[in-house]
Amino acid sequence: MREPEVVFWVFIFPILLAVGLGVAFRNKPPDQIIVGVVEAEGSEKVAAALSSSGGFRVETILPSEAADRLRLGKVALLVVPGRSYEYRYDPTRPDSVLARQKVHDALERAAGRADPVEVRETLVTEPGARYIDFLIPGLLGMNIMSGGMWGVGFLLVDMRSRRLLKRLVATPMRRTDFLGAIMTSRMILVFGEMALLLFFGWLVFGPW
């Protein structure tokens, strides 16, 4: 009651930190690759092939605007239709290199390519590998350590600097009782904080 700021730092601040970091680094679906198809003969066929394969956001671009959109990073790759497809991309950009591979694979499949090796993909997104699954235990550990340091060690140093320990020594209270009371109060706060933070993480971000 004498230190209401403890309530904020022990109970409210960890939840605010969990919300901020948990939302900022939450699991998101894969980003769509933005591909620009330059208007020319066969551009509709290319756009339809990429759109049907999924994972792409296809934009039909005028030839006069193509260079600027690629330079400004508004598209990851430019496809110029013709007798042979031309790929224009920046090799220093990892997203452009990835886009080139995926676009080429999608266009070859649309043209009737048969894969010599049959493969299948299994997407694994299990609880326990998310960012929040590491964040909540980390917050608990950090708060337990800081609580032990500030709630026990700093408290004793502060009481000694204000000469309160000297007064308490003159009372009938035993030193072990005094230290046990401080540690007990800190343990009560720690268990309350753990229960609140774990329940909040389970309620907002789901089980882990």
N, C-alpha and C positions, 0 to 999 in steps of 0.2 A: 504493500500500500504506500510505502514511503518512496518507492521508485517505480512509478507507473511506466517509465520508458522500457523497463524490462519486459513488459507484456508485448510491446511492439517488436523488439529485437528477438524475443524468444518464440513468439507464436505467429505474428503477422508478417515479419520480414521474410522468413523462409518460404511462406506461401506465396508472397509476391514474387520472390526470386524463382520459385518453381513455375509459376504462371508465365513469367516473362521468358525464361529460357526454354520452358517446355513448348510454348507456342512458337517461338522463333526457330527452334530446331526440331519441330514435329515431323513425322514421316509424311511425305507428300508423294502423290503419284508422279511417275516419270514425266518430265517436261516434253512437250511436243517440239519436234524439230521444225523450224521455220524454213521452208524451201521456196525459193523464187523461181518460177518458170517463165522464161522470156517469151513474149508473144511472137510466135512464128508458126510455120506449118507443122502441125503435130503437137502443139502445146496442150490442146485439150486432151489428147490421148495420154500425155505424160502426167498431167494433173489428175486425171481420173485414176491412173494406175497407182499413183502415190496416195491419193485419198482413200482408195479401197484397201490398201495394205495396212493403214492405221499407223499412228505415231507421228504423223506429219501434219503440219499446217501449211497448206499450199497456197501461194499467192501468185497470181498472174501479173507480170510486170512488163511495162513497155521497155523496149530496148534502150531508150534514152534515159530511163531511170534506173536501169539495172546496176550500173557501176556505183552510183551514189548509195543505193540501198545496201550493197555489199560492203562498201567502205565504211558506212556508218554502223554496221553490225545489225541492221534490221532484218537481214536474212543470213542464215548460216551457209547457204550454198545457192548458186545459180545454176539452173539447168537450161542449156540452149538446145532446143530440138533441131533435128535435121537428119541427114542421111546417117550421121553418127552423132551421138549425144556429146555435148561439151559441158564439162563441169568447171565452174569458176568458183574458187574458194581461196581463203587465206590459210596456208599450211601452218602458220604460227598459232592459229586458234584451234584448240582441241575440239571445240564443238563443230567446227567446220570439217575437220578430218573425220570425226565420227559421222557427221551428216553425209559426207561423200560415200562412205562405206555402206551406210544404211540405204541411201537413195539408189546406189548402184545395185545392191542386192534386190531391192524392191522392183526396180525396172527389169532386171533380168528374170525375176520370177514371173512378172506380168507378161514377158515375152515368151514364156513357156519353158524356162530352164527347169530341168529336173535335177535335184540334188543327188549325187552319187551315194551319199551317206545319210541315212535317215536319223534324225535327231528329234528329241523332244525337250521342252523346257519346263522346269518346275520352279515356280516363284515361291520363295520362302520368306515370309514376314511374320515370324513368331514373337510373342512377348518375351522379353528378356534381352533383346538385341536393340531395342529402341534407345534413343538418347535419354528419354525420361527415366528409363529403367536404371541408368547409371547416375542420373542427376539426383534422384530422391535419396538413395543411400549416401551419396556424397554430401548432400546437405545435412543429413542426420549426423554423419561423422564430423563434419566441420562444426556444427552447432554443439555437439557433445564436447569436443575438444575446447572450443572457445568458451563454452559454459563452465567447464572445469577450471579453466585458467582465470576467467573474469569473475565467475561466481564464487570461487573458493580462494584462489591465490590472491587476486587483486583485492578482494573484499578484506582479507586479513591484513594486507599491506596498507589499505586505505584506513582501516580501523586503527592500526598501529600509528600511522602518521597523524591521526586526529586524537591520539592518546586515549582511545576508548578501551584498548586491551588492558591498559594499566588499571583502569577503573573496574573492569570485569574481573581481573585477577583478585581484587580485594573483596569480591562477593563470595558467598558460600558455593557458588556454582563451580563444578569441577571442569577442568580444561577439556577433558574427554567429552563431557556432555556438550560443551560449547561447540567443539569441532564437529561432533556428531550431528548437532542440530543444523549447522551450516550445510554439511554434506547431505543430510536427509532432505532439506528444503530444495537443494539443487537436484537431487534425484527425482523428487516429485515433479519439478519443472521439466526435467529431461524426459521422463516417461509420458507426461502430458503432451509435450512437444512431439515426441515420436508417434504417439497415437493420432494426434491431429494431422500431422504431415502425411503419414501413411494412408489415413482415411481420405484425405484430400486428393492424394495422387491416385488412389484407386477409384474415387468417385469421378474425377475429371478426365484422367488419362486411361482408365481401364486397368484391369489386372495385369501383373507382370510375372 
